[in-house]
Amino acid sequence: MNFSQAFKMAMKSISSSKLRTFLTMLGIIIGVCAVIVLVSVVQGSTGQITESIESLGANAISVNLTGRNSSKKITYDKMDDLIEEYPDLIKYVVPNMTSSNAMVKRDNENITTSVTGTNSDYMNVNDREIMVGRFINSLDTENRRKNAVVGTYIVNELFGGRNPVGENIKINNEIFKVVGVLEAVSDGEEGSNDDVVIVPYTAGRTLFKTDVIRSYSVWATTSETVDSATDAIKAFLYRHFRDEDEYIVISIASMMDAISEITDMMAILTAGIAGISLVVGGIGIMNIMLVSVTERTREIGIRKAIGARRASIMTQFLIESIVVSSMGGIIGILLGTAGSVILGNVMGINAFPKFYVMLIAFMFSAAIGIFFGWAPANKASKLNPIDALHAD
């Protein structure tokens, strides 16, 4: 008997008991579906996180001064020396002084928002544009001018959407003049990047009740020099502090690498957990196939009596097992793809499964059929034809 005949006989046997076949496939369907959904959601979440980090810039390096020793301080002017010392590696040094719950008032209107103290290079490292007016400049920082640039959420809430340039606002009861409005990046929503006020860091010292700047955004000259720039910053800070615990320097690129490693591990872990149901489904296939061998003992005996070889019997039962598991895999892939898309839309991420994930899931389901179908097929092929013919 050739492979084609064995396949036809296997399909006939499977179709003769549709309900039992479906129940046998159910474990495989659930396992494959769970693997695809979980891995797709993890990958979709990873993609969103990566995009958010990439928006900060591939050249960006974050510097945070963590020490609390009052005798160990570093000024912005000292940090700015990095550009002169490493002109081939570092392009910008941007201070960041932030208050997340500042009270901003205009007339009888007031809101709580985020205020950032920085310099004119803020626009270069944050990829923002000015919609109306101008951004703070070097004269604003040098002369400690109380000028402010606001996001569109502030404009809508305090100015009714009209041009606020030239108007005054109070930030924590200190009067600032609005000199510009940032281009909207989040439809002017509350809590977004449009819900912000930017002031010169020199004027912001009184707002933040400190003259110590503990956070900087440093911009490497190119994406290829990020690692070298990171090492240079660490060496520069160590010369100043003589203690590595006083600062943390991390590049956006290294953050992306670390996140990628973590999410890859999460994807493997979740796939492994979901894969347990595939093993359970495989045990179900083996159980049903063993029952099938017992039920068809006389059929096997007749076939062997008229000359069917052991390989032919084994091939037929293996094909049955593989077809059942593969069909379960295909249904699981379809359901998993639909579930991933639906869940991704609910979560606001792109969770459409990658082709290689679907291919691996299908191959694993087929392998389950071979592995767990081997024992029943082997048992069937070894039946003694005389004993089989005498079976009830």
C-alpha positions in Angstrom: 0.0 0.0 0.0 1.5 3.4 -1.0 1.4 6.6 0.9 -1.7 7.9 -1.0 -3.8 4.9 -0.1 -2.7 5.1 3.5 -3.6 8.8 3.6 -7.1 8.1 2.1 -7.7 5.4 4.7 -6.6 7.6 7.5 -8.9 10.4 6.4 -11.8 8.0 6.1 -11.2 6.8 9.6 -11.0 10.4 10.9 -14.2 11.5 9.1 -16.1 8.5 10.4 -16.0 9.9 14.0 -16.1 13.7 13.6 -17.0 14.6 17.2 -14.3 12.4 18.7 -11.8 13.9 16.2 -12.7 17.4 17.2 -12.5 16.7 20.9 -9.1 15.1 20.3 -7.9 18.2 18.4 -9.3 20.6 21.1 -6.1 20.4 23.3 -3.9 21.2 20.2 -6.3 24.0 19.2 -6.2 25.7 22.6 -2.4 25.2 22.9 -1.6 26.7 19.5 -4.1 29.5 20.0 -2.7 30.4 23.4 0.9 30.4 22.1 0.2 32.7 19.2 -1.9 35.1 21.2 0.6 35.4 24.1 3.7 35.7 22.0 2.0 38.2 19.6 0.8 40.4 22.5 4.3 40.3 24.1 5.9 41.2 20.7 3.3 43.9 20.1 4.0 45.4 23.5 7.7 45.2 22.9 7.2 47.1 19.6 5.3 49.9 21.2 7.8 50.2 24.0 10.7 50.3 21.5 9.0 52.9 19.4 8.5 55.1 22.5 12.1 54.8 23.5 13.3 55.3 19.9 11.3 58.6 19.9 13.7 59.8 22.5 16.4 59.5 19.9 19.0 56.9 19.1 21.8 59.4 20.0 20.4 60.2 23.4 22.2 59.4 26.6 20.5 59.9 30.0 22.6 61.2 32.9 21.2 61.2 36.4 23.1 62.4 39.4 22.0 60.2 42.4 24.3 61.3 45.2 22.9 63.3 48.1 26.3 64.5 49.4 25.9 68.4 49.4 29.7 68.8 48.9 29.5 66.8 45.7 27.8 68.9 43.1 28.3 69.6 39.4 27.0 72.7 37.7 25.6 72.9 34.2 28.5 75.0 33.1 30.8 72.2 34.2 28.7 69.6 32.4 28.7 71.8 29.3 32.5 71.4 29.2 31.8 67.9 27.8 31.2 69.4 24.4 34.5 71.2 24.4 36.4 68.2 25.8 34.8 65.6 23.4 33.7 67.6 20.3 33.8 64.5 18.1 31.5 62.5 20.5 29.1 64.9 22.2 26.9 67.5 20.5 24.4 68.7 23.1 24.1 68.8 26.9 20.6 69.6 28.0 19.6 70.1 31.7 16.3 68.8 32.9 14.6 70.2 36.0 11.1 68.9 36.4 8.1 69.4 38.6 5.2 67.2 37.8 2.6 69.0 39.9 3.1 72.7 39.4 0.1 75.0 39.8 -0.3 77.2 36.7 -2.9 80.1 36.8 -4.3 82.7 34.5 -7.0 85.0 35.9 -9.5 82.7 37.6 -8.4 79.6 35.7 -5.8 77.2 37.2 -4.5 73.7 36.4 -1.9 71.4 37.7 0.7 70.5 35.1 4.3 69.5 34.5 7.0 72.2 34.3 10.4 71.6 32.8 13.4 73.8 33.3 15.9 73.5 30.4 17.9 75.4 27.8 17.6 76.2 24.1 18.9 72.8 23.0 15.8 71.1 24.3 14.2 71.3 20.9 17.1 69.6 19.2 17.1 66.5 21.4 13.3 66.2 21.8 12.2 66.6 18.2 9.6 69.2 18.9 8.5 72.2 16.8 7.1 75.6 17.7 3.6 76.4 16.5 3.4 80.0 17.5 6.1 82.4 18.8 9.5 81.1 19.7 11.3 78.8 22.1 13.5 79.9 25.0 16.9 81.1 23.9 20.4 81.5 25.3 19.6 85.1 26.4 16.6 83.8 28.4 18.8 81.4 30.3 21.8 83.8 30.8 19.6 86.6 32.1 17.2 84.3 34.0 14.2 85.7 32.2 10.9 84.4 33.4 9.7 83.4 29.9 7.7 80.2 29.3 6.7 78.0 26.3 3.5 76.1 26.7 1.8 73.0 25.2 -1.5 73.1 23.4 -3.3 71.6 26.4 -2.3 74.6 28.5 -3.5 76.9 25.6 -6.9 75.2 25.5 -7.4 75.1 29.2 -6.2 78.6 30.2 -6.6 80.6 27.0 -9.6 79.0 25.4 -7.5 77.9 22.4 -6.5 81.5 21.3 -2.9 82.7 20.8 -1.4 83.2 24.3 2.0 84.7 23.2 2.6 87.9 25.2 0.2 86.9 27.9 1.3 86.2 31.5 0.7 83.1 33.6 1.5 82.3 37.2 3.6 79.2 37.9 3.5 78.4 41.7 2.6 82.1 42.2 5.6 83.4 40.1 4.7 85.4 37.0 6.0 84.2 33.6 5.5 85.5 30.2 4.4 83.1 27.4 6.7 83.5 24.4 5.8 80.4 22.4 3.5 77.4 21.9 4.7 73.9 21.1 3.3 72.0 18.1 0.8 69.5 19.3 2.0 65.9 19.3 -0.9 64.2 21.3 -4.0 66.1 20.2 -3.6 68.4 23.2 -4.6 65.7 25.7 -4.2 66.0 29.4 -1.2 64.2 30.8 0.4 64.0 27.4 3.5 65.8 26.0 1.2 68.7 25.2 0.4 69.1 28.9 3.7 70.9 29.7 5.2 74.3 30.5 8.9 74.8 29.6 11.0 77.6 31.2 14.7 78.5 31.3 16.4 76.3 33.9 18.0 79.4 35.5 14.5 80.9 36.1 13.2 77.6 37.2 15.5 77.2 40.2 13.1 79.2 42.3 10.2 77.0 41.1 12.0 73.8 41.9 13.4 75.1 45.3 16.9 74.0 44.4 19.8 75.0 42.3 21.1 71.5 41.8 20.4 69.9 38.4 20.3 66.1 38.8 19.2 65.1 35.3 20.7 65.8 31.9 20.1 64.6 28.3 23.3 64.3 26.4 23.2 63.9 22.7 26.0 62.0 20.9 27.2 63.4 17.5 26.1 60.2 15.7 24.4 56.9 16.5 27.8 55.2 16.0 29.5 57.3 18.7 26.9 56.6 21.4 29.0 53.9 23.1 32.1 56.0 23.0 30.3 59.1 24.3 28.7 57.1 27.1 32.2 55.9 28.2 33.5 59.5 27.9 30.7 60.8 30.1 31.4 58.2 32.8 35.1 59.0 32.8 34.3 62.7 33.0 31.9 62.3 36.0 34.3 59.9 37.7 37.0 62.5 37.6 34.7 64.9 39.3 33.0 62.7 41.9 35.5 59.9 42.4 32.6 57.7 43.2 30.6 55.6 40.6 27.6 55.5 43.0 27.1 59.3 42.5 25.8 59.0 38.9 24.0 56.8 36.4 24.7 57.0 32.7 22.7 55.0 30.3 22.1 55.3 26.6 18.8 54.8 24.8 20.4 52.2 22.6 21.5 50.1 25.7 18.0 50.5 27.2 16.5 49.1 23.9 18.9 46.2 24.0 18.0 45.4 27.6 14.3 45.7 27.0 14.6 43.5 23.9 16.4 40.8 25.9 13.8 40.9 28.7 10.8 40.8 26.3 12.4 37.9 24.3 12.7 36.0 27.6 9.1 36.8 28.4 7.9 35.6 25.0 9.8 32.3 25.4 8.4 31.9 29.0 4.8 32.6 28.0 5.1 30.3 24.9 6.5 27.6 27.2 3.6 28.0 29.6 1.1 27.9 26.8 2.9 25.0 25.2 2.0 22.8 28.2 -1.5 22.6 26.8 0.0 21.3 23.6 1.6 18.5 25.5 -1.7 17.8 27.2 -3.3 17.8 23.7 -0.7 15.3 22.5 -1.5 13.0 25.4 -5.1 13.2 24.4 -4.2 12.2 20.8 -2.2 9.2 22.1 -5.0 8.1 24.3 -7.6 8.3 21.5 -5.3 6.5 19.1 -4.7 3.7 21.6 -8.5 3.4 21.9 -8.8 3.4 18.1 -6.2 0.6 17.8 -8.2 -1.5 20.3 -11.5 -0.8 18.5 -10.0 -1.7 15.1 -8.1 -4.8 16.1 -10.1 -7.1 13.8 -9.6 -4.7 10.9 -5.9 -4.7 11.5 -5.9 -8.5 11.7 -7.7 -8.8 8.4 -5.4 -6.4 6.6 -2.3 -8.2 7.9 -3.9 -11.6 7.0 -4.3 -10.5 3.4 -0.7 -9.3 3.1 -0.5 -5.7 4.6 3.0 -5.1 5.9 3.8 -3.7 9.3 5.1 -0.4 7.7 1.7 0.1 6.0 -0.2 -0.3 9.2 2.2 2.0 11.1 2.0 4.6 8.4 -1.8 4.7 8.4 -2.0 5.3 12.1 0.8 7.8 12.1 -0.9 9.7 9.3 -4.1 9.8 11.4 -2.3 11.2 14.3 -0.4 13.8 12.3 -3.5 14.9 10.4 -5.5 15.3 13.6 -2.7 17.4 15.3 -2.0 19.4 12.1 -5.7 20.2 11.6 -5.8 21.3 15.3 -2.7 23.4 14.6 -4.3 25.1 11.6 -7.5 25.9 13.5 -5.5 27.1 16.4 -3.5 29.4 14.2 -6.6 30.9 12.7 -8.3 31.5 16.1 -5.0 32.7 17.6 -4.5 35.2 14.7 -8.1 36.5 15.2 -7.6 36.7 19.0 -4.3 38.5 18.7 -5.8 41.2 16.4 -8.9 41.7 18.6 -6.8 41.8 21.8 -4.2 44.1 20.1 -7.0 46.5 19.1 -8.3 46.6 22.7 -4.8 47.2 24.1 -3.9 49.7 21.3 -0.9 47.7 20.0 0.0 45.9 16.8 -0.3 42.3 17.9 -0.7 40.6 14.5 1.4 37.4 14.8 4.6 37.1 12.8 4.8 34.4 10.1 7.6 32.5 11.9 5.5 32.3 15.1 2.7 30.7 13.1 5.1 28.4 11.3 6.8 27.2 14.5 3.4 26.7 16.1 2.2 24.5 13.2 5.4 22.5 13.0 5.3 21.9 16.8 1.7 20.7 16.5 2.7 18.3 13.7 5.6 17.1 15.8 3.2 16.5 18.7 1.2 14.2 16.4 4.3 12.2 15.4 5.7 11.9 18.9 2.4 10.9 20.6 1.1 8.9 17.6 4.2 6.7 17.5 3.3 4.4 20.4 -0.3 3.6 19.1 1.0 3.2 15.5 3.8 0.9 16.7 1.3 -1.1 18.8 -1.0 -1.5 15.8 1.8 -2.6 13.5 3.0 -5.3 16.0 -0.4 -7.0 16.4 -0.4 -10.7 15.7 -2.9 -11.3 12.8 -4.3 -14.6 14.3 -4.8 -12.9 17.8 -6.3 -9.9 16.1 -8.8 -12.0 14.1 -10.0 -13.7 17.3 -10.5 -10.4 19.1 -14.0 -9.4 20.0 
